[in-house]
Amino acid sequence: MELIVKDVVYPGKALCKDDSGKAVFVDEGIDGELIEAELIHRHKSYDEARLLRVIRPSSHRTNPRCLHYRICSGYQVIDYPYQVRLKLRQLAGILKGIYSQKIFSEPANTIFHYRNKAVFHIDWDENRFGYRDALGNTVDVESCALLRKEINEKFALVRRRMQEKGPMSLERIGFRVNRNGEVLLILYVKGDGELSGDDVSVFSDLGFAGVVRIKGLSVRPLVGRDWLEEEVSGRRFRYYGDGFFQVNTEMAERLVSLLRQETMRIDARVVLDLFCGVGLLGLSLSDMVRWVYGVEQAPICKKALDVNSEYNTFGNFSFKLGSAGSVAWEIFEDRRMRARIDTVIVDPPRKGLSRSVREFLRKNGKIRNLFYVSCDPMTLRRDLLELKEVYKIEKVYFLDFFPNTGHIETMTVMRRRKRR
Ligand SMILES: C[S@@+](CC[C@H](N)C(=O)[O-])C[C@H]1O[C@@H](n2cnc3c(N)ncnc32)[C@H](O)[C@@H]1O
């Protein structure tokens, strides 16, 4: 069918209307374009279609760099300034009725080769090494324009060695790189398998800072180190294996600098960094406040938090391993702790805040300042709808951590409302 694209909606589908006025979501398209698409799924209130051909292209259309770009997102065909405009428009739409002031925009300087982490799936039967598509098939990827060049280079070497050696008990391989160009190789071993010494030796002379084996919850260094370090805004942070670390270091630096700038404007003394990862956000404030408490669920972050606390504080950081919801309530029940914390940072995974964390933030009247860093505007909307009763939303920043994809990262700055 021929369709006109009305809009690009989060997280990146082209919204069209068919002759009867029914919404059709197409995997790629820019508003204003006339396209040809084929129907793939019918639903009651909308249909899904796949782009076949662009009949009348938008002036914002560009050539994609990756062959496999549609697996990551259709955004590689949109020029960068327009991507930013689109994301700002989507964000304003999602936050409608919650926040109507200016959204502060922080576009990226580096829009290709920015990702410092990649995980490739392996299909030994088909001899494919790459990303998974929506149907769960492994699509062969030779290199990716979003990844740091060092990852592409090392991936080509590893791929060649794996092809020469033939099937081993590996289901995925991961790469992480820091700004010094050091690369960590992560071998994800199949649940019922194990790697032999021969298998490991295939990777040991390829110039990795370390080779790490991960099987279920067990993480073990096989060659060299099982960690990397990165400098962000003049501070050093260590992370282990596949433990969380921001994938766009340049934008992580921007986030830290905005967080510091906003903290300068308020009277923050004791900060609780829920979902603290390896401490990037909380520890970056340690010179500005009396104390920082971190809470993190993933055990792999523990060693890194010990080291990063040594690197970045003068003994004014402590953390607890556990779920944000339960640790928050332990804090609430401890009257002395509850009285101390005046500022909270939350940076949850995509699913946003649990009911228990939202409840803690609402009920704990001592919290005056709240920073909400989010990687999913839909769950942000849900959480803000509840939090805005208690906190005034002062500012929303859009930080483009993920250029050439549909993802949207934000930081919302909030202040507790005065009781009437
Ligand atoms: C988006 S990352 C943010 C990390 C950190 N703020 C940073 O900028 O590096 C979210 C972190 O929350 C952790 N996490 C996920 N669910 C959690 C939970 N229920 N309680 C505590 N931490 C959790 C993840 O392991 C991850 O480290």
PDBQT file of the ligand as one rigid body, heavy atoms in Angstrom, charges set to zero:
ROOT
HETATM    1  C1  LIG A 501      20.828   2.801  34.288  1.00  0.00    +0.000 C 
HETATM    2  S1  LIG A 501      21.981   2.052  35.369  1.00  0.00    +0.000 S 
HETATM    3  C2  LIG A 501      22.586   3.452  36.238  1.00  0.00    +0.000 C 
HETATM    4  C3  LIG A 501      23.917   3.324  36.912  1.00  0.00    +0.000 C 
HETATM    5  C4  LIG A 501      24.599   4.609  37.357  1.00  0.00    +0.000 C 
HETATM    6  N1  LIG A 501      23.688   5.605  37.816  1.00  0.00    +0.000 N 
HETATM    7  C5  LIG A 501      25.496   5.160  36.270  1.00  0.00    +0.000 C 
HETATM    8  O1  LIG A 501      25.195   6.243  35.746  1.00  0.00    +0.000 OA
HETATM    9  O2  LIG A 501      26.496   4.546  35.963  1.00  0.00    +0.000 OA
HETATM   10  C6  LIG A 501      20.926   1.242  36.479  1.00  0.00    +0.000 C 
HETATM   11  C7  LIG A 501      21.608   0.456  37.559  1.00  0.00    +0.000 C 
HETATM   12  O3  LIG A 501      20.597  -0.010  38.463  1.00  0.00    +0.000 OA
HETATM   13  C8  LIG A 501      20.888  -1.342  38.839  1.00  0.00    +0.000 C 
HETATM   14  N2  LIG A 501      19.583  -1.895  39.260  1.00  0.00    +0.000 N 
HETATM   15  C9  LIG A 501      18.604  -2.438  38.496  1.00  0.00    +0.000 A 
HETATM   16  N3  LIG A 501      17.547  -2.740  39.250  1.00  0.00    +0.000 NA
HETATM   17  C10 LIG A 501      17.843  -2.391  40.522  1.00  0.00    +0.000 A 
HETATM   18  C11 LIG A 501      17.143  -2.434  41.742  1.00  0.00    +0.000 A 
HETATM   19  N4  LIG A 501      15.891  -2.917  41.827  1.00  0.00    +0.000 N 
HETATM   20  N5  LIG A 501      17.751  -1.979  42.855  1.00  0.00    +0.000 NA
HETATM   21  C12 LIG A 501      19.007  -1.484  42.806  1.00  0.00    +0.000 A 
HETATM   22  N6  LIG A 501      19.731  -1.401  41.662  1.00  0.00    +0.000 NA
HETATM   23  C13 LIG A 501      19.153  -1.849  40.535  1.00  0.00    +0.000 A 
HETATM   24  C14 LIG A 501      21.522  -1.957  37.630  1.00  0.00    +0.000 C 
HETATM   25  O4  LIG A 501      22.327  -3.064  38.010  1.00  0.00    +0.000 OA
HETATM   26  C15 LIG A 501      22.348  -0.784  37.085  1.00  0.00    +0.000 C 
HETATM   27  O5  LIG A 501      23.629  -0.777  37.649  1.00  0.00    +0.000 OA
ENDROOT
TORSDOF 0
